Amino acid sequence: MPSVANTGILLLFIIVSFGLVERVGRRPLLLIGGIIMAICLFVIGGLGFRQTPPGTVLVALTCIWTAAYAVSAGPIGTVGRAYQFAITKPEP
């Protein structure tokens, strides 16, 4: 079930990110998303040292990481190509 949740979150937040890129910009989204992803990974890594890692917390942190990725780094290739095409296209 966590895989279905991650896929749904990924799809939802990628759709949301296209509007956010226009309002906020790529750089702030990458910086904030990168910070959130780093925090999630450090916490997941720290929980790995416990004898019995809490499964629910790991799934929640993975979902948060997926949302941060989908908003920040995930759509950059698509959005970047759109900007590149708009810049290089000659005006009539």
N, C-alpha and C positions, 0 to 999 in steps of 0.2 A: 503493500500500500504506500510506503514512502516514495516509491518511484513514480507512482501516479500523482501524488501530491507535488513532487518536485517538477514534473512535467507541466502540470497545470499552472504552478507558480511561474515557471519560466515563460510559458506562453502569455500569461496575463501581463507580467511585468515588461516583456519585450514590447507588447502593444502599447503599454503606458509610456515606455521610454521614448517612443517616437515623438510624442507630444512634449515630453519633458526636455528633450534635446533642443527643441525650438525655443522654449521659454527660458531654460536655465543655462544651456550651453554644454558643450562636450567636456571641457576641462573640469568644471565644478562637479559634474556627475562622476567623472573618472576618479577625482580625488576623494570624494565622499564615499563612493562605492568601494574604492580600494581600501580605505580605512576600515569600513564595515567588514569587508571580506577578510582583512588581516586579523581583526579582532576575533571574528568567528573561528578562523583557523587556529589561532593561538589557544582559544578556549577549548576547542575540540582536541588539540594536541595535549593540553594540560589534563583533560579528562581521561585521556588514554592511559595515564599513569595510575589511575585508581584500580583497585582490585576488581570491582564490578562497575563499569561505566554505565551511567544512567541512559538507557536507550531513548527515552522520550526527549531528553534534553539534546542528545546528539541529532535526532531527527529534526527538532525545532531549529537548532543551529545550522543544520544543512539547508533547511528551507529558507532561513534568513540569508545565508550565503548565496543561495540560488537567486533570490530576489535582488540582492545587491549586484550580482553579476549581470543579471538580465537588464537592469536599469543602467549600469555603467559600461562595462566592457563588452557585453554580448552583442549589441547592435552596432558597434562602432564601425565594423567593416561595411555594413549596408549603408549607414548614414554617411560615412566618409566617402564612399563611392558616389553617392547622390550629390554631395557638395563638390567633389572633384569634377563630375560631369557638368554641373552648373557653372563652374569656373572656366572650364576649358571649352565650353560650347560657344562658338562665335555668334554674336548677335546679328540679325539681318539688317 
